[in-house]
Amino acid sequence: MSAEASETKRGALAALAVFIERRALVMLALGFASGLPNLLIFDTLSLWLREAGLSLKVISIFALATLSYSLKFLWAPLIDRTRVPGLTHLLGHRRSWMIVLQVLLMIGLWLISGTDPARDLAVMAAFAAFVAFVSATQDIVIDAWRIEAADIEKQGAMAAAYQWGFRVAMVVAGAAPLLLAEAYSWNFSYAVMAALMLLGVAGVLFAPREREHAIRPIHADGVPKRPALELPEWAGRLAIFALGALLLGCGLAADASLLAAGLRGVGLADAGTAITEAWALKPEGIYVQLLAVVAGLGVIVLAVCPIPGFRTRPGVYLFAALGDPLRDFFVRYRGTAALILALICLYRLSDFVLNIMNPFYADLGFSKIEIAEARKVFGVVMTVIGVGLGGYAVARLGLMRALVIGAFAGPLSNLAFGWLAVQGPELWALFVAIGIDNVAGGISGTCLIAYMSSLTSAGFTATQYALFSSLYALPGKLIASQSGRLVEGSAAAADQGGPMAVLKTLFSGLPPQAYAGALEKSQVTPAALGAGYLVFFLYSAVLGVAAVFLAFLVAARTPPKSE
């Protein structure tokens, strides 16, 4: 064996060895502890509520608990700056927080297990919101520990291990509660799920000792204490902050229920109804939601900014807590910060717009069983493989090369669905397309997580990563709301003649079951609906070109030592 081949082999083995290190094994358990409450609250619980006789409208309100995940960057500074009395000295800053939050999650799930939604719906909603908040906070801490526990070149493997554990938890939380509920009861099944959180506790206790956590100081020198004035100022700022969070959350969730309920609570029922109707407009509602996001961020900035010409302790502390992490990022990446943020926002945009895949598979002529087998079984396996390949690429090729590869993976995989649209209801083609997409998604997701992890700095890890992880899904959430309109609009254009009509010839030889419900569901011919889907998948791939360009641009401006 030549020296070059021997060196290549050693490099490949070293990249693989990262996956069996102690820290990576701990991440498996922490990923499980993160994924378990997530699916229990946002998916499995809906079946329990439905069996309890609740309407779909009521059940959908529980989805608002996901706001905790979108807004977690707002309270992440508390995680960076606050010690847990007694435990921090014993376990370290991050691990002490994880233990506390996992105990709270067990308590929250146990409380849910003792509730009857048919009689105490409001109580169960409160417990579900509590679990969602604690779970989102746990994610903040786990991400911070992951970033601080390993070097940059090992972040791919750490992210892969986390996602593997998360996927296992989703399978467990999606199947085990249903089986236990069928054999015993829903209450018993959620009590068992609460006990499974002990796996996360075991992961924390097995984790290696942390490095000493440095809390960034807040400089309030020269600012006099004014207790009589500070208390009302704190109350006013926090009230404004809560209003901003409400606007931001309702915009991100595309649901104005909480905002409307608040207006009704202060006697403005008509305004609440008008806002709900504005949110639901098609397509104008998307602009209203975007305006709410921008307004919410503006109100939050107003709440934390110091009073011009008059320094107060509340202003100093709030601005330092939320403003300093941003300032630190822009100072460290002066000249490229805007490009980096744009890359984060657009990196997985081509994946996020694919929110109409189940209707696509059904329109193509596949049965529910075929879709379930391809997506929920085969797709999960392919995602696990893709996640591992992403972690290996980061360890083997370096962070920036892997980031560029991941940028290509998303848009190219979407072309596989365009190919599937032309194939018709061929089961082998469905498996090929889903396999390509899930492997590519696993690679790009892992590379992005590793890259965002590299952007944080000591003392601000939790806040900065929470902000990045909230930011990267924002454009996708807003643009994805137009996916269905684009398909049906393109299909109608194909039926009316013009350039898109040429695409209909690609679907002339498909069997009758392909797009059979087109006329009934979308008022277009089957061939035109196929053309509409093809245009949509080409459009989704084109959206990814910006991320590829930005990935090359950012990589070119990143010094080699920063990888």
N, C-alpha and C positions, 0 to 999 in steps of 0.2 A: 504494500500500500504506500502510495506517495505521501510526502509530508503534507501536501495541500489537501489531499483526500482525508488524511488522518485528522488534520485541523478542522475540516468541515464536519467530520463525524463527531469530534469532541464538542464542537459548537452546537450541533443538533441535540446531543445528549444533555448538554448543560441546559439548553432551553426546555427540554422535557423534564429535567430534574426539578425545575421550579415548582411543578405541579404537585410534588409529593413532599414539599417542605412543610414544616409544622404550621407556619402561618397560613398557607393555602388550605390545609386541612381544617384549620379553625374557621376559615371563610366559608367552607361548606356548611358548617353548623350555623354560622351567623346568617348565611343566605337563607337557610331553612327557617330560622326564626323571623326573618323579614317577610318571607313569602306566605307563611301560614296565616297570620292575621289578615293580611291583605286580601286573599281570596275568600276567607271566611266572612268578611264584612261586605265585600263588594260583589260577590257572586253567589256563594252557597246560601247566604242568609236570605236571598230573594226567594229561593224555593221554599224555605220554612215559612216565610211570610205569605206566600201564595197558598200553601196548604192550610194556613190559618184563616183563609177566606178573605184576604185583603186584596183590594183592587190594584191593577197595574200602575195606576196613577200614584197611589200611596207608596207602592214599592219603589217607584222611580225616584221619589224624594230621598230615599236612603242613599242614592248615588251621590248626593251632595256632600256626603262625608269624605269623598275623594278630594274635596277642596283642601284638606289638611296637607295632602301631598303636593299640591300646586303652590301652596303658600308657605311651605315649611322654612323657606329662607328668611321669613320675617322673624322667627324666633330662634333661628340657628345661632345668632350671637350669644344668646343665653347659655347655649351648650359650650361655646368656646370659652366663656368668661366665668362660669359658675362652677364651684366645686361642690361635691356631695359630702357633707360633713361626715367624718369618720371613714367612709369608704374610699375616698380619693387617696388618702394616705396609704391604705392597704393595697388597693388594686390599681391605682393610677387614674388619671382624669377620664379617659374614654371608657375603660372597662367598668369603672364605678357607675357611670351613667347607664351603660348597657344593662348591668344587673338590676338597677332600680326600674328601668323601663320594662324589662322582661317580667319582673314581678308584677308590675302594674298591668301588663298585658294579660298575664294569667288571671289576675283578679277581675279584669274587665270581661274576659271570655267566660269566667266562672259566673259572674253576675248575669251575663246574657243567658247562660245555661239555666238559670233559675227563674227566667222571666217567661210569661205567656203573652205572645204578641197580640192574641185575640182580646185580651183583657187589659194589658198594660203596654199599649203600643208606644206611648210617649216615653215611658221608662226605658223600653228597649231601644228606642231611637237615641236617647241620651247615652245609654251604655255603648251603642254602636259608634256614636260620634266620639266618645271618650277613647274607645279602642283605636279608631282611625287616627286620632290626634297623637296618641302615644306611639302607635306603629310608625307614623310619619317621623316622629321625633327619634325613634329608634333607628330609622334609616339614616338620619343625619349623623348619629353617633357611629354607626357601623361604617359608613362611608369615610368618616374622619379617621377612625382607627385603621381601616384598610390602607388609606393613603399614607398615614404616619408610620405604619408597621413595616413597610417594604420600600425598597428603592424603586426608582422610576421603571427600570428595565423589567422589574417583577410585577408591575401593576397589571399587565395583561393577564398573567396567570392568576393573580388575586381576583381580578374582575371575573375571569372565567369560573373560578371556584365559587364565587358568590352567586353567579347566575345558575350554576349547576344546582347548588343548594336551593335556590329560589324555585327552580323548575320542579325539583322533587317535592317541595312543599306545596306547590300548586296542584300536583297530581294527588298528593295525600289529602289536601283540603278540599279538592273537588270530588273525590270518590269516597274516602273513609267516612265523613259525616253522613253521607247519604245511606251507606250500608248500615252504619250504626243506628241511624234514625229509623230505618226500615225494621231492624231487628229489635230495637229498644224504644228510643224516643229521641227527638231533636235535643231535648234538654241534656240527656245523657251524652249524646255525641259531642256537644259543645264543651261539656265538662272534660271529656277525654282530650279534646283539642287543647284545652287550657293546660292540661298536664304535659302535652307534647312540647310546650314551650320550654320545658326543662332541658331539651336538647340545646337550645340557645344558651342557657345558663352554663351547661357543661362546656360549650365552646368558649365562653368568656373565661371560665376558670382554667381551661387548658391553654389559653392564649399566653404567649410569652410576656414578660413584664415590659411595660411601655417605657419609652424614654420620658424624661421629665417634661411635663407640659408647661410651656411658658405662656402666661396670660399677658397679653399686650396691655400696657398701662394706659389709663385715660388721664390726660393732663387737665386737671381743673384748677391748677395753681392760679391764685389771684382772683378766683371767682368766689365772692363771699357767700356764706350760707344764709338763706332767707327762708326759713321754714314756713312762715305764714304765707309767703307768695309761691313757694315751690309746690306745695300740695295741690292748690287749684291748677297750677300750670301742668303738673303731671297728669291730673285728671283730664284737662282739656286736650293735651297732646295725645294721650292714649285714646280718647274718644275719637279724635280726628283720624288717628292711626287705624282704629277699628273700622271707621267708615271707608277709608281707603282700601283696607283688606277686603271688605264686603264688596265694593265695586269691582276690584281686581278679581276676586274669586268668582263672582257671578258672570263676569266676562269670560274667564277661562273655562268655566263649566258650561257655558251657553245656557244657563238656567237662572232666571231672575227671581225664583221663588222666595229666597231669603230676603232679598231687597224689597220685594213686594210685601212680604209679611211684615217687615220693619215699618214700611210706610203705612200699612193698615193699622199697625200698633199705635202709631201716633196720630191716627184719625185721618189719614190721607188715602182712603180706600180707592178713590178714583185714579189717583196717581199710580198706585200699585197695579191696578188693572191695566193702565196705559203702558206701563213699563213692561209688564208680562207680554202684552200684545206686540210691542215693539221688538222684543227679543225673538218672538216667533215669526216675524215677517220673513218672506222668501222673495228675493235674496237679501233684501235690505237689512235684515236682522244681523247679518254677519258684521256689518259696519257699525251697528249699534253696540254689539259685543266688543268689537275692537276699540270703540270709543270708551267703553266702560273700563277696559284694561288700561288704556292710556290715562284716563281720568283717575283711576285707582292708584296708579303709580305716582301720579302728580300729587294726589292728596297725601300719600305716604311720605313723599319727599317734604311736603309742607309740614307734616307733623314732626319730622325729626330735625329739620333745619334750625339752627340758632336764630334768635331774634336779632335782626340787623341792629348793630350799635349797642346791644344790651346782652351781655353774656350771662347766662343762668346755668345752674347745674343740670337741670333736666335737658336743656338744649345741648350742652356739652356732652353729656352721657349718651343721649340717644343718637346724636350725630356720629359720635365715635364708634358706637356699637354697630351701626349699619353703614355709615359712610366710610370709616377707615378701611374696612376690607376692600371696598371698591377702589378707593384711592390707592391702596397698596397695589392692587392689580394693574391699574393704569400707569402707575409709576414704574413698575417692573417691566411692563411690556409697552413702554412708550414707543409710539410709531406703528405698532402692530396690534394694539389692544382691540381696536374697532374691527380689524380683519378677523381676529380670533373669535370675537363674539358673533360676528356674522357667520363664520364657519360653524360654530356650535349650533346656531339657530337653523342653518340650512343643511347640516350634514346628513340628517336622516329624513329630510322632508319628503323625498320620493317614496319612503316607506310609510310615513304617517298618513299620506293621502289615500292609501289603500284601505279605506274603511267600508267598502261595499263588496268585499270578497265573497261572503256567504251568498248574497243575492246573485252575484256573478256565477258562482258554481251552480246554483239552483237554476238560473236562466239557461245555463249551458246544457242542462239536462241530467245532472248528477243527482243521485238520491241522497237523502240525509245520512244514511249509513255510510255511503261512499265518502261523503264529505267529512264525516266524523273520523273515519279510519285514516284518511289522508292528512287531515289537519291535526287532530288531537293525539294520534299515535305516531304515525310516520313523521309528521311535521315536528313533533317534540324531539324525536331522536335526531333529526337533521339539525335542529337548533342547537342541541347539545354538542354535536360534532362541530358546527360552525363556531360556537363559543370557544371550544378548545383550540380550533385553528387560529382564531383571533388572538388568543393568549399566546400561542406558540409563535405567531408572526411578530408580536411585540417583543418577545424574548429573543427571537432569532435574528430579526431584521432591524430592530430598533423602532422606536416609537413613531417617528415621522414617516418612515417608509411604510410601516403598517397602516398609519393613518391614511395615506394616499391610496393604498390598496383597498381599504374599507370604503373610501369615498367612491371608488369605481363599482364596488360590489352592489350597492343599493340600486342605482339606476339600471345597471346591466341585468340584474335579476328580474326587474319589472318587465323587461322585454320577453322573458319566458312566459309571462301571462298573456302578452300579446300573441305569442305563438300558440298558446293554449286556446285562446279565443277562436283561432282559425281551425284548430284540430277537431272541435266538437266534443261530445261526451265520451272521449276515450280515456279509460281509467288509467292506463299507463302514462298518458300525457299529463294527467292531473298529478300523479305522483312525481313525475319529472319536474314539473313547474314548481310544485310546493317544495320539493327537495332543494332545488336551486335557490329559491327565495329564502328558505329558512336557514340554509348554510350561509348564504350571503348576509342575511340579517344578523346572524350570530357573530360573524366576523366583524361587520361594521359597528355593531353595538359594543362589542368588547374593546375595539380600537378607540372608539370615542370615549368610553369610560376611562380607559387608561390615559388618554390625552387630557381630559378634563381634570383628572387627578394630578397630573404633572403641573397644572397651572396654579395650584394653591400654594400658600406659604404658611410657615409655622405660626401658630397663634390665631390664624384666620381660616384654618382648614375647613371646619364645619360650615361656616358662613359662606365662603366662596364656592365650595362644591355644591352646597344646597342651592345657591343662586344659579350656577351653571346647569344643574340638573332640572331646575324648574324652567329655565330659559329655553333649553334646547327643544322642548316639545311645543312651545307656544305657537310658532308659525304653522306647524302641522295641524294643530287643533283648529285653527281658524280657517285655513285653506281647505281642509278635509270636508268641511261642511258643504262645499260646492261640488263634491265628486259626483253625486247622483245627477245633479243638474247638467254637468258636463257630458255625461254619458247620454242622457236622454236628448239633450240639445244637439249633440253630434249625430245621433241616430235620426232625429227629425230632419236635420240638414241633408243627410244622405238620401232620405226618401224624397226630398224636394228637388233633387238634381244637383248639379254643380260638381266641384272637385271631389267631395266626399262620396258621391254616388259611385265612383270607380271602385271604392273599397268593397261594395256589396258583392262584386263578382267573386271575391275570396270566399264567400260563405254560401255560394250557390249549390255546392255539392254536399252539404252537411245533411245528416239524417233528420227526419221530421221533428224529433224530440228536442233538437237544438234550438234554443230561443223560441220554443213553441208558444210561450205565453206573452210574446212581445206585443201583439196587437191589443190584447186585453189589458196588460199592465202599463204599457207605455205608448199605446196608440201608434206604433210603427211596425213595419214588416220585420220578420225574423232576421233577414239579412242586414237590414238597417241597424237593428239593435246590436248585432255582432260587430258592425262597423263602428258603432258608438263606443263599444267596449275597447276595440282596438285603438281608436283615437285616444281614449282615456289612458291606456297603458303607455302609449307612445309619449303622451303629455307628461305622465308621471316620471318617465325616464328622463325627459328633457329637463324637468325640475332639478334633477340631480347633477346636471352639468355645472351649475354654479358652485356646488360643493366641491366638485373635482377641481375646478379652477382655483377656488380659495385654498384647498388643501395643498396644491402645488405652490401657491403664492406664500402661504404661511410657512411651509417646509423650507422654501428658499430663504426666508428671512429668519429662520431659527438656527442659532449657532449649534454646531454638532454637540457641544458639551451639554446643551439643554435637553438633549434626547435622553 
